[in-house]
Amino acid sequence: MNFHIAPDTGSAARQIERQLRASIISMELPPGTRLSETEFAEKFGVSRQPVREALIALARAELVSILPQRGTTVVKISADRMMQARFIREQIEAGVARRACEVQVSTTDHQMLDELIRRQDEALSRDDIEGFKIADERFHQNLARAAGLELAWQTIGDIKAHLDRVCHLTLTNAQAMRPLIGQHQKILEAVLSRDADAAEQAMRFHLTEILRALPVVMAERADLFG
């Protein structure tokens, strides 16, 4: 893992939190991994204080456990926590889809959403799983922005991490990822035609995709769940 602190991009603690969060989601830091303040302070080239603050933030998000005398450990994936996070995200993003139909999505936003779907398709053709996931996330983020609801996307930031860990385990090949492109296209088509019911339905279906994949990944990687 390569860690670094970029200048002028927020506090050191926040940058460390983002990088550790990404490593937890990608399973570079799998459940059960012990996290050392001293070790990460050396890797990031900072004092222990910002590392401690980052770990506390991750503990609030329930991604790590901090226990006296036992240290800090990446927690196992909680299926219950994931299901609750998915439910909350669905309610919020269904509302985003409806609001996007009520406002006039600008030409610029339309072009960006189209471009992100195209990037997903291109990433799939290159077998670029990470590029696909980045474009997928940005599609949802930009749809919220187009609807004037950027705060909605920020609100689900912490809880989404519990979904993202499962998504990392389920989105591993073209067969799993291909349906998501068509689902994004249906959401966008409904938004552009200002059909709020169709947009909400398409979004809800899209966000239940993980439910169809969950039983398989839980059976195959039971060691990661607890």
Number of C-alpha atoms within 10 A of each C-alpha: 8 6 13 13 18 10 9 7 9 10 13 22 20 17 21 24 21 15 17 23 22 16 15 22 22 17 16 12 18 18 20 15 16 16 18 15 20 14 12 19 17 11 14 18 12 17 14 18 14 21 25 19 17 23 26 19 19 21 17 12 17 20 25 24 21 17 9 6 6 9 12 20 21 21 21 19 22 17 16 11 14 19 16 15 18 21 14 15 22 19 14 17 23 22 20 27 30 22 22 27 23 14 13 14 18 12 9 10 16 16 11 17 23 15 14 22 24 15 18 25 21 14 19 21 12 12 14 16 18 15 15 25 19 14 20 19 12 16 21 18 19 19 26 23 18 24 23 15 19 15 12 18 19 12 12 16 13 17 19 18 20 24 22 19 19 23 19 15 17 18 19 14 12 17 10 12 19 14 12 18 19 14 18 22 16 18 23 24 15 23 28 17 11 20 17 22 15 19 27 25 16 22 25 20 15 19 18 13 15 17 11 10 16 17 10 12 16 17 10 11 10 12 12 17 15 11
